[in-house]
Amino acid sequence: MFTSDTDKLVIVDNYEIMEDADSETFMNADVNASDSRRTALIYLVIAVLTAIFGAVYEYFSFGVFSAFMLFAFAIPLILGALPFYITSVLTERGTAGRLHNAHGRWELYHAAIATLTIGSIMKGVLDIYGTTNRLLIIYPVAGVILAGAAIATAVTSARSQTYE
C-alpha cells in the first residue's frame, strides 16, 4: 500500500489520510458521505428552528407579517440541507467526483448561509417593526461574496487534486 519509506498513514478525526512529502489523499469516502449527511441534518435542524422562531415572532407581532421572516427558514434548507444531502447520496454511489473531498474548505459557505439567514431575519424584524435600514444591504452582498469565495475555493481545490 505504501510506495516509499516517507509515506505514512495518519488517522485524524476518523479520516485515513495517506500522507507523503507533498500530497494528502482521502482513503475513505464513507466518512465524507457521513459528514455530508450529518451537515445536511444540522442544516435541517437549523431550518426548523428558524421556522419556529419566525412563527413565534410573527405570532407576537400583532398581525404584521414579513415575507423575509416567514421564509428565512428556506435559506438553510435550500442552500444547506439540500446540497449536502445530495452530496452524501452521490458520494455513497461513487459519483460525486472530487468536489466532496473539499471537506474542511466549506467554512466560507457555512458563513455565507449564516449571513444570508441572519440578514433575512433582520430584514423581517425591521419590516414587522415598520422601519427600514439602508445597512441591511450588507447581508446579501456579504453572503453572496462568501458563497462565491467558498465555491471558488472548493472548485480550485478539487481541480488541484485532479492534477496531482
Residue, then its C-alpha position, 0 to 999 in steps of 0.5 A: m500500500f505504501t510506495s516509499d519509506t516517507d509515506k505514512l498513514v495518519i488517522v485524524d478525526n476518523y479520516e485515513i489520510m495517506e500522507d507523503a512529502d507533498s500530497e494528502t489523499f482521502m482513503n475513505a469516502d464513507v466518512n465524507a458521505s457521513d459528514s455530508r449527511r450529518t451537515a445536511l441534518i444540522y442544516l435541517v435542524i437549523a431550518v426548523l428552528t428558524a421556522i419556529f422562531g419566525a412563527v413565534y415572532e410573527y405570532f407576537s407581532f400583532g398581525v404584521f407579517s414579513a415575507f423575509m421572516l416567514f421564509a428565512f427558514a428556506i435559506p438553510l434548507i435550500l442552500g444547506a440541507l439540500p446540497f449536502y444531502i445530495t452530496s452524501v447520496l452521490t458520494e455513497r454511489g461513487t459519483a460525486g467526483r472530487l468536489h466532496n473531498a473539499h471537506g474542511r474548505w466549506e467554512l466560507y459557505h457555512a458563513a455565507i448561509a449564516t449571513l444570508t439567514i441572519g440578514s433575512i431575519m433582520k430584514g423581517v424584524l425591521d419590516i414587522y417593526g415598520t422601519t427600514n435600514r439602508l445597512l441591511i444591504i450588507y447581508p446579501v452582498a456579504g453572503v453572496i461574496l462568501a458563497g462565491a469565495a467558498i465555491a471558488t475555493a472548493v472548485t480550485s481545490a478539487r481541480s488541484q487534486t485532479y492534477e496531482 
